[in-house]
Amino acid sequence: MLYIKRTTLIILTLFFAVALVACGSSPYGTGSSAGGSTPTTAPTTAPTPTPTTAPTPTPTASSSALLQTATATVQGKSETILTDAQGKTLYYFTPDTPTTSACTGGCAQTWPPLLAGGSGAPTSSTTLPGKLTVVTTANGSQVAYNGHLLYTYAGDSGPGQTDGEGLFGKWFIATPDLK
């Protein structure tokens, strides 16, 4: 009888330990990034996609990677932001350098780089105070504004969305006054 009680206690303890681990919190935290709380922790490495299902990042604009400006609400405030030709918000990643993208592979699936599709320099539909360039990175011919490589965010469902703002304390919306 004592043997059955000990065995039952051990089995229940193991069951609860496994359940606790399986129901643990996500490393991304919770909450909304647009004006709400930001994730509590950032992953230390980007997830590696499986070769059979991971698509190659595609350019987010046509041949000359046309940029536009738009007005969007960012953390409760109306701001002028940079967008791609389809009106999707453009972001920059603080770990990037002016010549090297720190967001490649699995990261580039979530944050597709803005790629120049043609041989010409990228252009803007409005006059911008900064400089547009193309930099060859691991992602391809990536568009940069004032030395900041540009990306869209897969979590933005369409024009005017700014859900990537402030994520992990490293992703920020590109604005015309970006230095």
Buried (B, 14 or more C-beta within 10 A) or exposed (E): EEEEEEEEEEEEEEEEEEEEEEEEEEEEBEEEBBEEEBBEEEEEEBEEEEEEEBEEBEBBBEEBBBBBBBEBEBEEEEBEBBBBBEEBBBBBBEEBEEEEBBBBBBBBBBBBBBBBBEEEEBEBEEEBEBEBBBBEBEBBBBBBBBBBBBBBBBEBEEBBBBBBBBBBEBBBBBBBEBE
